[in-house]
Amino acid sequence: MVKTSFPKEKIKVLLLEGVHPVAVERFKAEGFSVQLHEKAWDAAALEKAIGDGAGAGAAHILGIRSKTSLTAPVLAGAKRLMTVGCFCIGTNQVALGEASQRGVAVFNSPFSNTRSVAELTLAEIIALHRRMVDQSTAMHTGNWDKSAAGAHEVRGRTLGIVGYGHIGTQVSILAEALGMRVIFFDILSKLSLGNARACRSLDELLKASDAVTLHVPETAATRGLIGRAQIKAMKKGAHLINNARGSVVDIASLAEALKSGHLAGAALDVFPYEPSGRDEVFKSELLGLPNVILTPHVGGSTEEAQESIAHDVCDKLIRFINVGATSGSVNMPVVDLPEQGSASDAADGKPGRRSHRILHLHKNVPGVMSKVNAVMAEQKVNINAQYLQTKGDVGYVVFDIEPTPTKGPLIVEALRKLPETIKVRALW
């Protein structure tokens, strides 16, 4: 067994919000210490688990989903925290700027549940056009009503997709397969798939669509994107679907349009405020309205998607811990790295000694690299490879050096003393 610079059994992993069990298996297979909890935690609980007061018991790796809010104050006190895995698409629940300044790499899984969300969206489009929820509810009360009033095929109808990214394009392909005409609007120029057509503006899309589905991230520009004016611009009898972010739609305006009959139905999987667990009652102005489908943020919650997300995020977190690679990080300079030892393999083909790796996150300011290189020169180490990338005001440099059991700790200590240093560690 290869001796490492930090015993793997001392690396603590805290997983919240019922992350898929495969994540536990993956981390335990690495020799890490793992705790799994089913619910989201508030700031006080997080501070107790990862803050200074937790001491040696503080987590090095934190895994969350969309309900746990990792704020700047919590991150400021998490001295031992090295990385955060968001086992979902979004990362808006993490104060990314603060994480960068603290040297905490944040990873997510932007693609793994794409198909699950797309399939839910298509199911909702069909269900709304056929008024399936109302029909089912009536049947459960013993009411047999075979009327075709308000029921339509989706074939030949126009679907407007707002946000033509990974999910939006999947919805586009599936909708065309059903015979729908697809139009889309995105703030970036996107390649149209199949027969889909780009709209020049959101207003153009809203006026032409029989159903509008939203697939945008939560940003300052998308908050309140669909308000009273936008809903009024939609065709009378149209449907609105939001499986994106709860802040995108003004719920009061939507409820008003549904009650007045301007919109024929809606489906929502996300809400401005969502309960933290099963013991909290869900409240909304949409409760009880006809032809409205409400689901508890389960767009990506299929067994297939959650397992895929767990593998994807674990791959990134484990590579960051074991190798130092930041590929896939949403807030750090991206440095992909080979396994240690590959840079020092002997020229004769025989395996070389495992190199030592110094990983240094620092403030990206003039002169910082001259100071870092001066530290390496003072210790008279032989550098086999050097990797450097910057992102905004953060830089990340990695050195692979000839094995120096005595000098490695000296290098780390010297780098820690530099005022530009954010975080430094060594791997061997």
N, C-alpha and C positions, 0 to 999 in steps of 0.2 A: 504493500500500500504506500502511495506517494505521500510523504510528509508535506503538509501545507503550512502556509504562513499563519493561518488562523484556523483552529480546529473547527471542522464543519458542524460538529454536534453543538457548538456554542452559537451558531448562527440561528437566530430565532425568527420564525415566520408567523405572522398573525393574519389570518384570513377571516373576513367578515361577510355578512349578508348571504350566507349559504352558498359560497363559491363551490363549484362542482367538485365532488370528491376526488376526481382524478388529479386535481391540483395538490391535494394532501399526499396522494401516492407519489407524485412526481418529486415533491420536496423531501419527503421521507426517504425516497430512493437515493437522494443526494446526501443523506446523512444529516439534514437540517432538523431542528426542533420545531414542531408545527402545532399551532392552536387554531381550531376552526370554531366560529360562532355563527349562528343563523341570522342574527339581526344586525341592522345598522347601528353604529355607536355615535353618541353625541360627542361634543368637544371635550367634556369633562372626562368621559371614559377613555377617549383617545389620549388625552394628556397623561392619564394615569398609566396607560399601557406603553406609550412610546416617548413620553416626556422625560426630563432630567430626573424626576422623582422615581422613575422605574428602575434606575441604576442598571446593574448588569442584566436585569430581566427585560430591559427595553427591547422592542422588536427591531430587527435590522431590515426586514422585508414586510411590507404591509400590502395585503390584497383586499380590494374593495370592489363594490359595484357602483350603482348610480345613487344610492340613498345616503351614503356616508360622505359628509362634507369635511374635507381636509383643508382647513383654513390656514392663513398665514400665521396667526398666533400659535396654533398647534404645531406647525412645522418649525417655527422658531425655537421651540423647546425640545424638538426631537433630535438630540445630538447624535444618537447612535443609528438613526434611520438612514439607510443607504439607498433604498429604492421603493417605489410604489407601483403596484400592478393594478390597473383598472380593468377588471374582468368584464368589459363592455366596450361599446364604441366610443362614447363620450368621455371627456376628461375635464369638463367644466366644473365638476365637483371638487377639483384640486386647484389650489392657488399655485399655478404653474410658475409664475415669476418668482415667488418666494422659494419654491422647490429648487429652482435653478440656482438661486443665490445661496442656498444651503447645500448644494451638491447632491441633491436627491433626484435621481433619474426616474422619470415617470413613463410607464409603458401602457399601451392599451391594445385592443384587438379590433381594428377598424373594418375587417372584412368577414369575420367568422360567422356572424349571425345575419349576414345580408339576405340569404335565401329565406330564412325564417320570417323576417319582417316583410319581405316582398310577397310571400305566400299569404300571410295574414291580410295584407292590403288587398290582394285580389279576392280573397274570401269575403272581405267586408264589402267590396264593390258589388259583388254578386248578391250578397245578402241584403244590402240596402235596396238594390233595384227590384228584388223580389219580395221585399218587406218580410223577410224570413223570421226576424225576431218577434215582430208583432203577431205573425201567424202562429208561431210556436207558443207564445204567451197565451194567446186566445185558446189554443187547443188544451193547454194545461188547466184552463179554467172550465173546460167542457164545451167551449164555443166552437161549433163547426161552421166555418164561413169560407166557401169556395170562390168568393168574388175575385176577379182579376183586376179590379180597380187599383191603380197605382203600381201594378207589377209590370216590369219591363225586362226584356232581354238586354244584355250589355253589348251584344253584337251590333256594330254600326254606330254605337254611341262614342262620344269624344271624351277621352280621359286627359286631364291636364295635370302634369307632374311638375311640382315646384321643387327644384333641386335635383339636378340630373347627375348625381354621383353614383356610388356603388349600388345603393338600394334603388334609387330612381331608375337607373338603366335596367336593372333586373325586372322591376315592375313594368317598364316599357315593353320589354321582350315578351313577358307573360301576357300582358294585356293585348298585344297585337295577335298573339296566338289565339285569343278568344274572339278575334274579329273587331276589336275596338280601334278607333282612330286615336292616335297618340300625339299630343303636343306637349312641349315642355318649356320651362323658363329657368335659366340659371344665370347668375351674375358673371360667370366665366363662359367663354366660348367652349362648347362641348361638341364632340362628334356625335351626330345623330345615328342611332342604331335602327336597322330596319327601315320602316317608312315614317318614323317619328319626325316631327317638324319643330324646329325651335321658334319660340315667340320672341318678339322684340321687347316686350314688357310684360310685367305681371298682370297688368290690367287687360292686355290683349288675351292672355290665357284665361283669366277669370270669366270674361264675357263669352268665350267660345266653348267652355267645358260643361259637359253634363255631370261630370264628377271631377273634383279637385283633390289630389293627394299631396301631402307635404312631406318632404324628405330633406330638411335643411338642418344644419347644426344650430346650437344656441349661441348667438353672438349679439352684439349691440344692434346690428342691422336687422336681425330676424326677430327680436323681441317685439311682440305686438304686430308682426308682419300682416296678419289677417285680422283686421279690426272691422268696425261698423261699415266704413266706406268700401272696403274690399268685399265684404259679404254682400253688400248692396249691389256691387258691380257684377256679382255672379248671376247666372241665368236663373229665372224662377223655376223651382222644381229640381234644382241641382243638388248634389250631395257633396259634403266636405269630410275629408278623412285626414286625421292628424296622428301619425305614428312617429313623429319627429321629436319635438320638445314641447313641454307644456306651456312655455312662455310665448310660443309663436302665435297662438290664437286667443283672442279676447272672448272668454267664455260667456260673458253677459250678452255681448252682441250676437253670438252664435245662438244662445238660448232664445233671444228675442226673434231672430230670423226663423227659427224652427216653430215657435209658437204662432207666428203670423202666417206661416205657410210659404214664406218666400223660399226657404230651403225645404226639400222633401225628406231629408235625413242626414245623419252624421255618424261618424265612427271615430272614437278617440281612445287611444291607448296611453296617452300622457296628459298630465294636468299641471296647472301652475303650482298647486300644492298637493303632495301625495303622502298618504299615511306611511309611517315608518315600519308598520307591521300589521299582522292580522288583528291585533287587539285594539287598533285605532279605527274609528268609524270614518268611512269615506263620505265626504259631503261635496255636492256640486249643484249648480243651478240646472244641470241637464238631467237630474234624476227624475224618472217618471215620464219623460217626454217620449212620444211615439216615434218609432223608426230611428232610434238612437242606440248605437252599440257602444257600450262602455266596457273596456277591459283594463285590468290593473297592471299596466306597464309590462306586458308579457310578449311584446313584439318579437324579441329575440330569445324568448324563454321556451325553447324546445330542447329536448334532451340532446339532440344532435348539435345544436348551436352552442349550448353551454359546455359540452365536452370539448368541442373544437376551440372555443374561446380559452378554456382552461389550458389546453395544450399550447396554444399560440402564446399566451401571456407567460406561462411557465418557461417556455423555451427562451424568451427574451430575458426574463428575470434571472434564470440560472446562468445564461451566458454572461450577463453583466456581472454577477457575483463571481463566477469561476474564471472568466476570461478578461472581463473589463469592457466587453463590446457594448456600445450604446446603440446599435442598429435597432430601429423601431422606436426609439425614445422620442417623445413629443416635445421635450423641453431641453434636451442636451445636444451639444455638437455630436454629429454622428461619426463614430470611429468604429469600423469593423476590424476585428483582430483575428489573427490565426491562433491556433492553440499554442501554448508556451512550449518552447523547445524546438519548434520547426525552424526558427531563424538561426539556430546554432547547430543544426545537424552537420555532422562532419562531412568534409568534401569527398571522403572515400566511401560514402554511402552508409557508414556505420552510424548508429544513433548517437547524437550529441547529448551533452548534459542538458538537463532542463534549465532553461534560462530563468532569471528572476525578472519580474515585471513590476515597474513603478508606474502607478496611475495618478495623475495630478490634475485636478480640476482647479482652475484659477480665474481670477478676474482678467478679462481680455483688455489689458492696458499696455501702452508702449513700454518696452524694456523688460517685460516680465520674463520672456524666454531667455534673455541674456542672463538673468539671475538664476533661472532654473538650470541652464546649461553650466553656469559657473559652479553650482552645487555638485553636479555630476563630475565636472573636471577636478574639483577639489578632492573628491574621493578616489580619483584616478581609476574609474571603472571603465571597462571596455563595453561600448554600446553596440549591440548587434543590430538594433532596429529602433526607429523613432517614428511615431505617428502623431500628427497634430491636426486638429480641426477647431474652428471657433464658431460660435453662434451667438450673435448679439454681443453682450458684454461678458460672456463666459467662454473660456478656452479649455480644451482638454488635450493634454499631451501624455503619451504613453511611451515608456522606454523599456525595451528588452535588453537586459544587460547580462554579461557573463556571471555565473553564480558567485555571489559574494555574501556568504552567511553573516559575516561580521559587519560588512559595509552597508547592507540593505537597511537595517534599522537606523544607521547613522544618516543615510540619505533621506529617509522618511522624516526623521526628526529635524534635519536641516530645512527641508522643504516646508514643514509645518510652521517654521519660524518666519517664513517670508510673508509680508503683509498682504500680498496678492493671493495667497493660497486660500482656496475655499475648502477643499478636502483632498487628502492624499492617503493612499494605501499601497501596500505591496503584496504581490502574489508570488509564491514559490512552492 
